[in-house]
Amino acid sequence: MRIIAGQWRRRLLATAAGADTRPTADRARETLFSMLTSRLGSFEGLNVLDLFAGSGALALEALSRGATQAFLAERDSAARRAIEANIRTLAANARLVAADATALPAAGPGAACHLLFLDPPYGSGQWAAALAGAMQRGWVAPAAIAAIETAHDENPVAVGWELMAKRDVGKARLTLLRHPS
């Protein structure tokens, strides 16, 4: 797995061995970042929260493209080791949050995020609990965008969030939601 664009373009990322995590396919990641770029214009100045982080590829891609800082939530110890290695290798302005994405600790000062990535196990519906928890624990900045990857037969809808876009890519459905406040 590689970073697609930005300052770390083509840099390889460590991933956890085994089937406990499912990295976002390159094609889906390219499509997602194209969707985000067309709506954001730039990632400059954004704080990013990557829930169900796996290797951290989504948050690290955003940092490579100019995001300011990233927080990566992951409960799996093998995945956390891969994330730590990737943060170290890239000298990324990123912090690992060793917690289940659905049970985050309270966000600290300056940790409210403008862009959230949610890529839970397909069919689990865990994206909803993770998004609600992030809201309750102070991780979501006003007018934040949530980028959710699910199976193509899932339709993420969240109370208080408006649908911006939806696109199917292979087995994945990419959904962008915006919080209006």
Summary of the structure (lengths in Angstrom):
residues: 181
radius of gyration: 14.5
end to end distance: 35.4
largest distance: 40.0
contacts: 619
relative contact order: 0.17
helix: 27%
strand: 27%
